[in-house]
Amino acid sequence: MTVLGDGAPTLHDTGPVPGPGGWPVTYEQVTTGKLPVVEQAPLVPRLSAGLQLHGEYQGSGFTDPKYIARRGDGQVVQLSRLLYLVASSIDGVRDVETIAHRVSARFGREVSGDNVRFLVEEKLEPLGVTVPDGQEGEEVDAPRSDLLLALKGHRVIFNEHRTAKIARMFAWLHRPVVVAVVLAAAVVMDVWLFGFFGAIEPVLEVLDQPVLILIVFVLTVASLVFHEFGHASACRYGGARPGCIGCGLFLIWPSMYTDVTDVYRIGRAGRLRTDLGGVYFNVVFMLAMAGAYFATGAQFFLAAVYLGHFEILEQLMPAVRLDGYYILGDLAGVPDLYGKIKPILLSLVPGAKGRAARKEVAGLKKSARTIVATWVLTMVPLLLGELGYALWNLPRIIATMIRSLTEQLVGTGSAFADGQVVEGLVGVIGCVMLLCPMAGVVYLSVKLTGRLFRAAKRSTTGRPVLRVTVCALTLAALTGLSYAWVSGMTPKPLPKRPPIAPILQPGVSTQEPQPREASTPDGPASGDPSGGASAQPSGTAGTGSAGPDGSPPVDATGSAPASAGASATASGPTNASQKAVPTSGGSAEGPLPSASAGGGPAPEPSPTPSESLPASPPASPSPPPVSESPSPVPS
């Protein structure tokens, strides 16, 4: 800055001159050094794109009221009353001083502009509620809660507009009179189906026909979609606004979801109605299937009713984030039960961490603490037990899944190659049913390993002794578990079994596999009590017929000729006639003679007294006890 003029008159000139930053100053301020302080421009905070403020969390289990806000990316955050008042006063036009006046009037205590600036920059911006100062756009990249047992890979099926139309269409089904009639009809239906008609007969009929399995599969998918209509319509009936309906991957299975976040601003009764709306619509769907059976007589509709009961039981389980989990959470007034596992467990630990956790737990009402603590102390041992059991049985799980998937893919491909389109399509369903659990197991294993690694790294930061101890214990545990896997201490894979539902596994053998026999230099041991197939005597086919007792036919010389289809070795394909039955005496007999290389009959061994049979078959029509292999008849 340059001051024009000199001399005494200049010092007394008070006219403005350009100052720092363009602010006018006087000569007196320059000479005395009392320049004006350039103040910052007032902060005008802005909300992030798509943010929705849902209001107070009704029926909360917390001692202090909680307020719900939902970001544009779908993440729901809980705010205190002061933070919610600040967020609700932000409109992109008011500065922090104006917001402070509004908040002070509504909060009942004086709040300054500096207070509002601090809350915006240090509290709301990290949560993604407001946009950082200086950012042009309104999109935020705020952290999301990484829930382990939550739906992943969301895909919208019905947008918010279409979901609103569907909800309006079915909202009348939630009227109390209609609900009472539906539940009474469901009781009558179950009494008739399970008590008189028999629920398993339709299922067996479906398993016998590949086309019917496809139809029941389609009906099952339809019931899942209708289940979500129940949540949306119940949300609207309670006065809230439902969001979109979509699908994703939950644990190991494809699953559907309905966005009913707006239900948190209505009462507890409305939330419970929304939680139960899905299983209630499952009941409505089953009644419709029963009506279709009475109209058409097709029993596959009753098979869909039977499977619908298992869907309801699965949804009511409170272990994972299905309907039962949210029902329990709304009864307790705590929206995220899994988020309370850590503070409740830490509250049992003495020390500073325990005291901090107990303060957080004390923020819950007594009834909510009782429900949540009971759930945590029940679910944590159950989850840890399931994890340990899965690790112990991991080799047999992997071996069984790979074997089953290989057979399924080969059989399905063979069905399509042979022109059996329907069987092939059903086989594809079986492939999907196998691939989903395998993908889920891999996903959960990777996710859980990453979480444990990050938690261990975070808790041992700056504590090298503890980190070395944790690494040593982890290495010892992995070494012991690996030794158990390799040494055979863990259970072996399940033996090969014929499929229960052969329709779902085309091309897979339905015969019981036979164990291999121990072989000797002279041939296979026919006295193996394990039920292995024994070799039949081979040679030229005889012309006689089997005796009335089922024994081999006897020729003119009294010897038992070999059948034309008999195999010369025990390693050939087995069928019903080759299946051996263990002898009651328990002693192993010698191998039977086989055909010579030249094709002539094998030399007949001299019978021992224990091997002798009567020259003619007995007259009794009842068959004698069968031996492991036909004994030679003395000539």
C-alpha positions as CSV (number, residue, x, y, z in Angstrom):
1,M,0.0,0.0,0.0
2,T,1.3,3.5,-0.9
3,V,0.3,6.6,1.0
4,L,0.2,9.7,-1.3
5,G,1.4,13.1,-0.1
6,D,3.8,14.3,2.6
7,G,4.0,16.8,5.4
8,A,1.8,17.5,8.4
9,P,-1.4,18.0,6.5
10,T,-1.1,14.6,5.1
11,L,-1.1,13.0,8.5
12,H,-4.5,14.6,9.3
13,D,-6.2,13.7,6.1
14,T,-8.8,11.1,6.9
15,G,-9.9,10.3,3.4
16,P,-10.1,6.6,2.4
17,V,-7.4,5.0,0.3
18,P,-7.1,1.5,-1.2
19,G,-6.0,-0.9,1.5
20,P,-5.1,-4.6,1.8
21,G,-7.6,-6.7,-0.1
22,G,-9.5,-3.7,-1.3
23,W,-10.8,-2.6,2.1
24,P,-10.7,1.2,2.6
25,V,-8.4,2.5,5.4
26,T,-7.5,6.1,6.5
27,Y,-4.1,7.8,7.0
28,E,-4.7,7.8,10.7
29,Q,-5.1,4.0,10.7
30,V,-1.9,3.7,8.7
31,T,0.2,5.9,10.9
32,T,-1.1,4.3,14.1
33,G,-0.9,0.7,12.8
34,K,-4.5,0.0,13.6
35,L,-5.6,-1.6,10.3
36,P,-9.0,-3.2,10.1
37,V,-9.1,-7.0,10.4
38,V,-10.3,-8.7,7.3
39,E,-13.1,-11.1,8.3
40,Q,-13.8,-14.4,6.4
41,A,-16.9,-14.6,4.3
42,P,-19.8,-16.2,6.2
43,L,-20.1,-20.0,5.7
44,V,-23.2,-21.1,3.8
45,P,-23.5,-24.9,4.4
46,R,-25.2,-27.2,1.9
47,L,-26.8,-30.6,2.4
48,S,-25.5,-33.5,0.3
49,A,-27.4,-34.7,-2.7
50,G,-30.4,-36.8,-2.0
51,L,-30.4,-36.4,1.7
52,Q,-33.7,-37.1,3.4
53,L,-34.5,-36.1,7.0
54,H,-37.0,-38.7,8.4
55,G,-37.4,-37.0,11.8
56,E,-37.4,-38.6,15.3
57,Y,-37.0,-42.3,15.7
58,Q,-40.4,-43.3,17.2
59,G,-40.5,-45.9,19.8
60,S,-36.7,-45.7,20.4
61,G,-35.0,-47.9,22.9
62,F,-32.5,-45.1,23.7
63,T,-32.8,-42.8,26.8
64,D,-32.0,-39.8,24.6
65,P,-34.2,-39.2,21.5
66,K,-32.6,-40.2,18.2
67,Y,-33.3,-38.7,14.8
68,I,-32.9,-40.5,11.4
69,A,-31.5,-39.1,8.2
70,R,-30.8,-41.0,5.0
71,R,-28.1,-40.1,2.5
72,G,-28.5,-40.3,-1.2
73,D,-26.5,-43.5,-1.4
74,G,-29.0,-45.2,0.9
75,Q,-26.9,-45.1,4.1
76,V,-29.0,-44.3,7.2
77,V,-27.4,-42.2,10.0
78,Q,-28.5,-41.4,13.5
79,L,-28.3,-37.8,14.7
80,S,-28.7,-36.1,18.0
81,R,-31.4,-33.5,18.4
82,L,-29.0,-30.6,18.1
83,L,-27.4,-32.0,14.9
84,Y,-30.8,-32.7,13.4
85,L,-32.0,-29.2,14.1
86,V,-28.8,-27.8,12.4
87,A,-29.3,-30.1,9.4
88,S,-33.0,-29.2,9.1
89,S,-32.1,-25.5,9.1
90,I,-29.7,-25.8,6.2
91,D,-31.1,-24.8,2.8
92,G,-28.1,-23.7,0.9
93,V,-28.9,-20.0,1.3
94,R,-28.7,-19.2,5.1
95,D,-25.2,-18.7,6.6
96,V,-24.1,-20.0,9.9
97,E,-25.2,-16.9,11.8
98,T,-28.8,-17.2,10.5
99,I,-28.8,-20.9,11.1
100,A,-27.6,-20.3,14.7
101,H,-30.6,-17.9,15.4
102,R,-33.0,-20.5,14.1
103,V,-31.5,-23.4,16.0
104,S,-31.3,-21.3,19.2
105,A,-35.0,-20.6,19.1
106,R,-35.9,-24.3,18.5
107,F,-33.3,-25.9,20.8
108,G,-34.1,-23.7,23.8
109,R,-30.4,-22.7,24.4
110,E,-28.1,-20.1,22.8
111,V,-26.1,-21.4,19.9
112,S,-23.5,-19.2,18.2
113,G,-22.4,-19.1,14.6
114,D,-19.1,-20.6,15.6
115,N,-20.9,-23.5,17.3
116,V,-22.8,-24.1,14.1
117,R,-19.6,-24.0,12.0
118,F,-18.0,-26.5,14.3
119,L,-21.0,-28.9,14.1
120,V,-21.1,-28.7,10.4
121,E,-17.4,-29.2,9.7
122,E,-16.6,-31.7,12.5
123,K,-19.9,-33.7,12.8
124,L,-22.1,-33.4,9.8
125,E,-19.5,-33.4,7.0
126,P,-17.8,-36.7,8.2
127,L,-21.3,-38.3,8.2
128,G,-21.9,-37.2,4.7
129,V,-24.9,-35.0,5.7
130,T,-23.4,-31.8,4.4
131,V,-21.0,-30.9,1.6
132,P,-17.5,-29.7,2.4
133,D,-16.9,-26.0,1.9
134,G,-15.5,-25.1,-1.5
135,Q,-16.8,-28.3,-3.2
136,E,-18.7,-27.5,-6.4
137,G,-21.0,-30.5,-6.6
138,E,-23.3,-31.9,-3.9
139,E,-22.2,-35.5,-4.1
140,V,-20.2,-36.8,-1.1
141,D,-17.9,-39.8,-0.7
142,A,-18.8,-40.5,2.9
143,P,-18.0,-43.8,4.6
144,R,-20.6,-46.6,4.7
145,S,-21.1,-49.2,7.4
146,D,-19.6,-52.4,6.1
147,L,-22.1,-54.9,7.5
148,L,-20.9,-58.5,7.3
149,L,-24.4,-60.2,7.3
150,A,-26.1,-57.7,5.0
151,L,-27.4,-57.7,1.5
152,K,-24.8,-57.1,-1.2
153,G,-24.9,-56.2,-4.9
154,H,-28.2,-54.3,-4.9
155,R,-30.2,-54.2,-8.2
156,V,-33.5,-52.3,-8.5
157,I,-36.4,-54.2,-9.9
158,F,-39.3,-51.9,-9.2
159,N,-38.5,-48.2,-8.8
160,E,-40.0,-46.0,-6.2
161,H,-42.9,-44.9,-8.4
162,R,-43.9,-48.4,-9.4
163,T,-43.5,-49.6,-5.8
164,A,-45.9,-46.8,-4.6
165,K,-48.5,-48.0,-7.1
166,I,-48.1,-51.7,-6.0
167,A,-48.4,-50.6,-2.3
168,R,-51.6,-48.7,-3.0
169,M,-53.0,-51.7,-4.8
170,F,-52.5,-54.1,-1.9
171,A,-52.8,-51.8,1.1
172,W,-56.4,-52.9,1.8
173,L,-55.2,-56.4,2.8
174,H,-53.8,-54.9,6.0
175,R,-57.1,-53.8,7.4
176,P,-57.8,-55.6,10.7
177,V,-60.9,-57.4,9.5
178,V,-59.1,-58.7,6.4
179,V,-56.2,-59.8,8.5
180,A,-58.4,-61.8,10.9
181,V,-60.2,-63.5,8.0
182,V,-56.9,-64.4,6.2
183,L,-55.4,-65.9,9.4
184,A,-58.5,-67.9,10.2
185,A,-58.5,-69.3,6.6
186,A,-54.8,-70.2,7.0
187,V,-55.5,-72.2,10.1
188,V,-58.3,-74.1,8.3
189,M,-56.0,-74.7,5.3
190,D,-53.2,-76.1,7.4
191,V,-55.5,-78.4,9.4
192,W,-56.9,-79.8,6.1
193,L,-53.5,-80.1,4.4
194,F,-51.5,-81.7,7.2
195,G,-54.3,-83.5,9.1
196,F,-56.4,-85.0,6.3
197,F,-55.0,-84.6,2.8
198,G,-51.3,-85.2,3.5
199,A,-48.7,-82.5,2.6
200,I,-45.9,-84.8,1.4
201,E,-47.9,-86.5,-1.5
202,P,-47.9,-83.3,-3.7
203,V,-44.1,-82.9,-3.1
204,L,-43.4,-86.5,-4.2
205,E,-45.5,-86.0,-7.3
206,V,-43.5,-82.9,-8.2
207,L,-40.2,-84.7,-7.7
208,D,-41.4,-87.4,-10.2
209,Q,-42.0,-84.9,-13.0
210,P,-39.3,-82.4,-14.2
211,V,-41.8,-80.0,-15.7
212,L,-43.6,-79.7,-12.4
213,I,-40.3,-78.8,-10.6
214,L,-39.9,-75.9,-13.0
215,I,-43.4,-74.7,-12.3
216,V,-43.0,-74.9,-8.5
217,F,-39.7,-73.1,-8.8
218,V,-41.5,-70.3,-10.7
219,L,-44.2,-70.2,-8.1
220,T,-41.5,-70.0,-5.3
221,V,-39.9,-67.0,-7.0
222,A,-43.4,-65.4,-7.4
223,S,-44.0,-65.9,-3.6
224,L,-40.7,-64.1,-2.9
225,V,-41.8,-61.1,-5.0
226,F,-45.2,-61.1,-3.4
227,H,-43.5,-61.2,0.0
228,E,-41.8,-57.8,-0.8
229,F,-45.2,-56.4,-1.9
230,G,-46.3,-57.2,1.7
231,H,-43.6,-55.0,3.2
232,A,-44.3,-52.1,0.8
233,S,-48.1,-52.2,1.2
234,A,-47.8,-52.4,5.0
235,C,-45.4,-49.4,5.0
236,R,-47.9,-47.3,3.0
237,Y,-50.8,-48.5,5.2
238,G,-49.0,-47.2,8.3
239,G,-48.5,-43.8,6.8
240,A,-44.9,-44.1,5.5
241,R,-43.6,-43.9,2.0
242,P,-42.0,-47.1,0.6
243,G,-38.9,-47.0,-1.6
244,C,-37.8,-49.3,-4.4
245,I,-37.9,-53.1,-4.5
246,G,-34.7,-54.9,-5.6
247,C,-32.6,-57.9,-5.3
248,G,-29.1,-58.8,-4.1
249,L,-27.0,-61.5,-2.6
250,F,-27.7,-62.3,1.1
251,L,-25.1,-64.6,2.7
252,I,-25.1,-67.4,0.1
253,W,-28.5,-67.0,-1.7
254,P,-30.0,-64.5,-4.0
255,S,-32.6,-62.5,-2.1
256,M,-35.0,-59.6,-2.5
257,Y,-35.4,-56.5,-0.4
258,T,-37.8,-53.5,0.0
259,D,-36.6,-50.0,1.0
260,V,-38.9,-49.1,3.9
261,T,-36.5,-46.7,5.7
262,D,-39.2,-44.1,5.9
263,V,-41.0,-46.4,8.4
264,Y,-38.6,-45.2,11.1
265,R,-40.6,-42.0,11.5
266,I,-43.8,-43.7,12.3
267,G,-44.6,-45.6,15.6
268,R,-43.5,-49.0,16.7
269,A,-46.8,-50.6,15.8
270,G,-46.4,-49.4,12.2
271,R,-42.9,-50.7,12.0
272,L,-43.9,-54.1,13.4
273,R,-46.7,-54.2,10.8
274,T,-44.2,-53.5,8.1
275,D,-41.8,-56.2,9.4
276,L,-44.6,-58.8,9.5
277,G,-46.1,-57.7,6.2
278,G,-43.9,-60.1,4.2
279,V,-44.7,-63.3,6.0
280,Y,-48.4,-62.2,6.1
281,F,-48.4,-61.9,2.3
282,N,-46.7,-65.4,2.2
283,V,-49.9,-66.7,3.9
284,V,-52.1,-64.8,1.4
285,F,-50.1,-66.4,-1.4
286,M,-50.5,-69.9,0.1
287,L,-54.2,-69.4,0.3
288,A,-54.3,-68.4,-3.4
289,M,-52.3,-71.6,-4.2
290,A,-54.8,-73.7,-2.3
291,G,-57.6,-72.0,-4.1
292,A,-55.9,-72.8,-7.4
293,Y,-55.7,-76.5,-6.4
294,F,-59.4,-76.7,-5.7
295,A,-60.1,-75.0,-9.0
296,T,-57.8,-77.2,-11.2
297,G,-57.0,-80.3,-9.1
298,A,-53.3,-79.8,-9.9
299,Q,-51.3,-81.0,-6.8
300,F,-48.2,-78.9,-7.6
301,F,-50.0,-75.9,-6.1
302,L,-50.1,-77.7,-2.8
303,A,-46.4,-78.4,-3.1
304,A,-45.9,-74.6,-3.3
305,V,-48.0,-74.3,-0.2
306,Y,-45.9,-76.8,1.6
307,L,-42.6,-75.0,0.7
308,G,-44.1,-71.7,1.7
309,H,-44.2,-72.8,5.3
310,F,-40.4,-73.3,5.3
311,E,-40.0,-69.8,3.7
312,I,-41.9,-68.3,6.6
313,L,-39.9,-70.2,9.2
314,E,-36.7,-69.0,7.6
315,Q,-37.8,-65.4,7.5
316,L,-38.7,-65.4,11.2
317,M,-35.2,-66.5,12.3
318,P,-33.6,-63.6,14.3
319,A,-30.0,-64.8,13.7
320,V,-29.4,-63.0,10.4
321,R,-30.8,-59.8,8.8
322,L,-34.1,-61.3,7.8
323,D,-37.6,-60.3,9.0
324,G,-37.2,-61.9,12.4
325,Y,-34.0,-59.8,13.0
326,Y,-35.9,-56.5,12.3
327,I,-38.9,-57.6,14.3
328,L,-36.7,-58.2,17.3
329,G,-34.9,-54.9,16.7
330,D,-38.2,-52.9,16.5
331,L,-39.4,-54.6,19.7
332,A,-36.3,-53.4,21.5
333,G,-36.2,-50.0,19.7
334,V,-32.7,-50.5,18.4
335,P,-32.3,-50.4,14.6
336,D,-29.0,-52.3,14.5
337,L,-28.7,-55.2,16.9
338,Y,-25.3,-56.3,15.5
339,G,-23.9,-52.8,16.3
340,K,-24.5,-53.5,20.0
341,I,-22.6,-56.7,20.2
342,K,-19.2,-55.0,20.7
343,P,-20.3,-52.5,23.5
344,I,-22.2,-55.2,25.4
345,L,-19.3,-57.6,25.3
346,L,-16.8,-54.8,26.2
347,S,-19.0,-53.7,29.1
348,L,-18.1,-57.0,30.8
349,V,-14.4,-56.2,30.6
350,P,-12.9,-54.2,33.5
351,G,-10.8,-51.1,32.8
352,A,-11.2,-47.9,30.7
353,K,-12.7,-49.7,27.7
354,G,-15.2,-51.4,29.9
355,R,-16.3,-48.1,31.5
356,A,-16.7,-46.4,28.1
357,A,-18.7,-49.4,26.8
358,R,-20.9,-49.4,29.9
359,K,-21.7,-45.7,29.3
360,E,-22.8,-46.5,25.8
361,V,-24.9,-49.4,27.0
362,A,-26.4,-47.2,29.7
363,G,-27.8,-45.1,26.8
364,L,-30.4,-47.8,26.3
365,K,-33.6,-48.2,28.2
366,K,-33.8,-51.0,30.7
367,S,-36.2,-53.1,28.5
368,A,-34.0,-52.5,25.5
369,R,-30.9,-53.5,27.4
370,T,-32.5,-56.8,28.5
371,I,-33.7,-57.7,24.9
372,V,-30.4,-56.8,23.3
373,A,-28.2,-58.4,25.9
374,T,-30.2,-61.6,25.8
375,W,-29.9,-61.6,22.0
376,V,-26.1,-60.9,22.1
377,L,-25.3,-63.5,24.7
378,T,-27.3,-66.1,22.7
379,M,-26.1,-65.3,19.2
380,V,-22.4,-64.8,19.8
381,P,-21.8,-68.3,21.2
382,L,-24.0,-69.7,18.4
383,L,-22.1,-67.8,15.7
384,L,-18.7,-68.8,17.1
385,G,-19.8,-72.4,17.4
386,E,-21.0,-72.5,13.8
387,L,-17.7,-70.9,12.7
388,G,-15.6,-73.4,14.5
389,Y,-17.7,-76.3,13.3
390,A,-17.4,-75.1,9.7
391,L,-13.6,-74.8,10.0
392,W,-13.3,-78.3,11.5
393,N,-15.4,-79.8,8.6
394,L,-13.9,-77.6,5.9
395,P,-12.1,-80.4,4.0
396,R,-15.2,-82.6,3.7
397,I,-17.3,-79.6,2.8
398,I,-15.0,-78.6,-0.1
399,A,-14.6,-82.2,-1.3
400,T,-18.3,-82.9,-1.2
401,M,-19.2,-79.6,-3.0
402,I,-16.6,-80.1,-5.8
403,R,-17.7,-83.7,-6.4
404,S,-21.4,-82.8,-6.4
405,L,-20.9,-79.8,-8.7
406,T,-18.7,-81.8,-11.1
407,E,-21.4,-84.5,-11.4
408,Q,-24.1,-81.9,-11.8
409,L,-22.4,-80.1,-14.6
410,V,-21.5,-83.3,-16.5
411,G,-25.0,-84.7,-16.1
412,T,-26.7,-81.4,-17.1
413,G,-24.4,-81.1,-20.2
414,S,-25.2,-84.7,-21.2
415,A,-29.0,-84.0,-20.9
416,F,-28.7,-81.1,-23.3
417,A,-26.5,-83.1,-25.6
418,D,-29.1,-85.9,-25.7
419,G,-31.9,-83.4,-26.6
420,Q,-33.5,-83.6,-23.1
421,V,-34.2,-79.9,-22.8
422,V,-36.6,-80.0,-19.8
423,E,-34.2,-82.2,-17.8
424,G,-31.3,-80.0,-18.7
425,L,-33.2,-76.9,-17.5
426,V,-34.0,-78.6,-14.2
427,G,-30.3,-79.5,-14.0
428,V,-29.4,-75.8,-14.5
429,I,-31.5,-75.1,-11.4
430,G,-29.6,-77.7,-9.5
431,C,-26.3,-76.1,-10.7
432,V,-27.5,-72.7,-9.4
433,M,-28.5,-74.2,-6.1
434,L,-25.0,-75.6,-5.7
435,L,-23.1,-72.6,-7.0
436,C,-24.8,-70.1,-4.7
437,P,-23.7,-71.8,-1.5
438,M,-20.1,-72.2,-2.8
439,A,-19.9,-68.6,-3.8
440,G,-21.4,-67.6,-0.4
441,V,-18.8,-69.7,1.5
442,V,-15.9,-68.1,-0.5
443,Y,-17.3,-64.6,0.0
444,L,-17.9,-65.0,3.7
445,S,-14.5,-66.6,4.2
446,V,-12.7,-63.7,2.5
447,K,-14.8,-61.1,4.2
448,L,-14.4,-62.5,7.6
449,T,-10.6,-63.0,7.2
450,G,-10.2,-59.4,6.1
451,R,-12.2,-58.2,9.0
452,L,-10.2,-60.2,11.5
453,F,-6.9,-59.1,10.0
454,R,-7.9,-55.4,10.1
455,A,-9.2,-55.6,13.6
456,A,-6.0,-57.3,14.8
457,K,-3.8,-54.8,13.0
458,R,-5.8,-51.9,14.5
459,S,-5.8,-53.2,18.0
460,T,-2.1,-53.9,18.0
461,T,-0.9,-50.7,16.5
462,G,2.0,-49.3,18.6
463,R,2.1,-52.5,20.7
464,P,4.8,-54.7,19.1
465,V,4.7,-57.3,21.9
466,L,1.0,-57.8,21.6
467,R,1.3,-58.0,17.8
468,V,3.9,-60.7,18.0
469,T,1.8,-62.6,20.5
470,V,-1.3,-62.4,18.3
471,C,0.7,-63.6,15.3
472,A,2.2,-66.5,17.2
473,L,-1.2,-67.6,18.5
474,T,-2.7,-67.3,15.0
475,L,0.1,-69.3,13.5
476,A,-0.2,-72.0,16.1
477,A,-3.9,-72.3,15.6
478,L,-3.6,-72.5,11.8
479,T,-0.8,-75.1,12.1
480,G,-2.9,-77.3,14.4
481,L,-5.9,-77.0,12.2
482,S,-3.9,-77.7,9.1
483,Y,-2.4,-80.8,10.7
484,A,-5.9,-82.0,11.7
485,W,-7.0,-81.6,8.1
486,V,-4.0,-83.4,6.6
487,S,-3.7,-86.2,9.2
488,G,-7.3,-87.3,8.9
489,M,-8.4,-86.2,12.3
490,T,-11.3,-84.2,10.9
491,P,-14.3,-86.2,9.5
492,K,-14.0,-87.7,6.0
493,P,-16.1,-86.5,3.1
494,L,-19.6,-88.1,2.9
495,P,-19.7,-91.3,0.8
496,K,-21.3,-91.1,-2.6
497,R,-25.1,-91.4,-2.3
498,P,-27.8,-91.7,-4.9
499,P,-29.7,-88.4,-5.4
500,I,-32.8,-88.0,-3.3
501,A,-34.4,-86.0,-6.1
502,P,-32.9,-87.5,-9.3
503,I,-34.9,-85.0,-11.4
504,L,-32.7,-82.2,-10.1
505,Q,-29.5,-84.2,-11.0
506,P,-29.9,-85.5,-14.5
507,G,-27.3,-88.0,-15.6
508,V,-26.2,-88.8,-12.0
509,S,-26.4,-92.5,-11.2
510,T,-29.2,-93.5,-8.9
511,Q,-27.6,-96.8,-7.9
512,E,-25.9,-97.3,-4.5
513,P,-22.2,-97.3,-5.2
514,Q,-20.4,-100.5,-4.1
515,P,-17.1,-100.4,-2.2
516,R,-14.1,-101.9,-3.8
517,E,-13.0,-105.4,-2.7
518,A,-9.5,-106.3,-1.6
519,S,-7.8,-108.3,-4.3
520,T,-5.5,-111.3,-3.9
521,P,-3.1,-112.9,-6.4
522,D,-5.8,-115.6,-7.0
523,G,-8.7,-113.1,-7.4
524,P,-11.0,-111.0,-5.4
525,A,-12.0,-112.1,-1.9
526,S,-15.6,-113.1,-2.1
527,G,-16.2,-113.3,1.6
528,D,-15.9,-109.5,2.2
529,P,-18.6,-108.7,4.6
530,S,-18.8,-105.1,3.2
531,G,-21.3,-106.2,0.6
532,G,-18.9,-106.0,-2.4
533,A,-20.0,-107.8,-5.6
534,S,-18.5,-111.3,-6.2
535,A,-17.5,-112.8,-9.5
536,Q,-19.8,-115.1,-11.2
537,P,-18.5,-118.3,-12.9
538,S,-18.1,-117.6,-16.6
539,G,-17.9,-119.9,-19.6
540,T,-20.5,-121.2,-22.1
541,A,-24.1,-120.4,-21.3
542,G,-26.1,-123.3,-19.9
543,T,-29.5,-124.2,-21.3
544,G,-31.2,-125.0,-18.0
545,S,-33.4,-122.7,-16.0
546,A,-33.0,-121.6,-12.4
547,G,-34.4,-123.8,-9.7
548,P,-37.5,-123.1,-7.7
549,D,-35.3,-121.9,-4.8
550,G,-33.5,-119.4,-7.0
551,S,-30.3,-121.4,-7.2
552,P,-28.3,-121.5,-10.4
553,P,-29.5,-124.0,-13.0
554,V,-28.0,-127.5,-12.8
555,D,-26.9,-129.3,-16.0
556,A,-26.8,-133.0,-16.7
557,T,-23.5,-133.4,-14.8
558,G,-24.8,-131.6,-11.8
559,S,-22.6,-128.5,-12.1
560,A,-23.8,-125.0,-12.1
561,P,-23.2,-123.4,-15.6
562,A,-22.3,-119.7,-15.9
563,S,-24.9,-117.3,-17.2
564,A,-24.3,-115.6,-20.4
565,G,-24.2,-112.1,-18.9
566,A,-22.0,-112.9,-15.9
567,S,-18.8,-110.9,-15.5
568,A,-15.5,-112.7,-15.1
569,T,-14.1,-110.3,-12.5
570,A,-15.4,-108.4,-9.5
571,S,-14.3,-105.1,-10.9
572,G,-16.9,-105.0,-13.6
573,P,-20.2,-103.1,-13.5
574,T,-22.5,-104.2,-10.7
575,N,-26.2,-104.7,-10.8
576,A,-28.9,-106.4,-8.7
577,S,-27.8,-109.9,-9.6
578,Q,-24.2,-109.2,-8.6
579,K,-24.9,-107.6,-5.3
580,A,-23.5,-110.0,-2.6
581,V,-25.0,-110.7,0.8
582,P,-22.7,-111.4,3.7
583,T,-22.7,-115.0,4.9
584,S,-24.0,-115.7,8.4
585,G,-21.0,-117.8,9.3
586,G,-18.5,-115.0,8.9
587,S,-15.9,-117.2,7.2
588,A,-14.5,-116.2,3.8
589,E,-14.9,-118.7,1.0
590,G,-12.4,-119.1,-1.7
591,P,-12.8,-117.4,-5.1
592,L,-15.0,-119.1,-7.7
593,P,-13.5,-120.5,-10.8
594,S,-13.4,-118.3,-13.9
595,A,-13.3,-119.0,-17.6
596,S,-9.9,-120.1,-19.0
597,A,-8.2,-118.0,-21.6
598,G,-9.2,-120.4,-24.3
599,G,-12.9,-119.9,-23.6
600,G,-13.5,-123.4,-22.2
601,P,-15.1,-124.2,-18.9
602,A,-12.9,-123.8,-15.9
603,P,-11.9,-126.9,-13.9
604,E,-14.3,-127.6,-11.2
605,P,-12.8,-127.7,-7.7
606,S,-13.4,-130.6,-5.4
607,P,-16.2,-129.6,-3.0
608,T,-15.6,-129.6,0.7
609,P,-18.3,-130.8,3.1
610,S,-19.2,-127.2,3.9
611,E,-19.7,-126.5,0.3
612,S,-21.9,-129.5,-0.5
613,L,-25.5,-129.0,-1.7
614,P,-28.2,-131.6,-2.2
615,A,-28.4,-133.1,-5.6
616,S,-31.8,-131.8,-6.2
617,P,-33.4,-128.6,-5.1
618,P,-35.7,-128.8,-2.0
619,A,-39.4,-128.9,-2.5
620,S,-40.0,-126.0,-0.2
621,P,-41.0,-122.9,-2.1
622,S,-39.2,-120.6,0.4
623,P,-35.7,-119.7,-0.7
624,P,-32.8,-120.8,1.4
625,P,-30.4,-118.4,3.0
626,V,-28.3,-117.0,0.2
627,S,-24.6,-117.2,0.4
628,E,-22.1,-114.7,-0.8
629,S,-21.6,-116.6,-4.1
630,P,-23.1,-119.7,-5.6
631,S,-21.3,-122.8,-4.4
632,P,-20.3,-125.6,-6.8
633,V,-22.6,-128.5,-6.9
634,P,-21.0,-132.0,-6.7
635,S,-21.3,-134.1,-9.7
